[in-house]
């Protein structure tokens, strides 16, 4: 994973963790796999 994509995953993860309106259960590793799968499809 490139440093830019890693930074993007970190930013998304932090934003979702701080989302107050709904409780979100998220593991960083799962988010990372999901984002990588999006990159691979294009």
VOGU-3710 file (C-alpha; in Angstrom, 3 decimals, decimal comma):
1> xxxxxxxxxx> 0,000/0,000/0,000  1,316/3,412/-0,884  1,783/6,083/1,779  -0,983/8,188/0,229  -3,515/5,377/0,331  -2,493/4,529/3,887  -3,046/8,153/4,868  -6,449/8,089/3,182  -7,452/4,985/5,135  -6,320/6,645/8,370
11> xxxxxxxxxx> -8,323/9,780/7,659  -11,485/7,866/6,805  -11,079/5,637/9,837  -10,689/8,614/12,182  -13,687/10,413/10,689  -15,898/7,368/11,042  -14,747/6,733/14,599  -15,702/10,290/15,568  -19,132/10,178/13,937  -21,569/10,873/16,781
21> xxxxxxxxxx> -25,014/10,454/15,213  -24,758/6,687/14,855  -22,635/4,118/16,523  -20,241/2,604/14,010  -18,310/-0,554/14,688  -15,343/-0,601/12,390  -12,008/-2,302/12,324  -9,218/-0,557/10,509  -8,086/-3,736/8,805  -11,540/-4,326/7,296
31> xxxxxxxxxx> -11,716/-0,733/6,101  -8,282/-1,101/4,572  -9,336/-4,229/2,641  -12,500/-2,518/1,436  -10,660/0,531/0,130  -8,066/-1,651/-1,587  -10,844/-3,569/-3,285  -12,248/-0,281/-4,591  -8,874/0,642/-6,049  -8,532/-2,746/-7,726
41> xx> -11,930/-2,557/-9,432  -11,004/0,588/-11,342
//
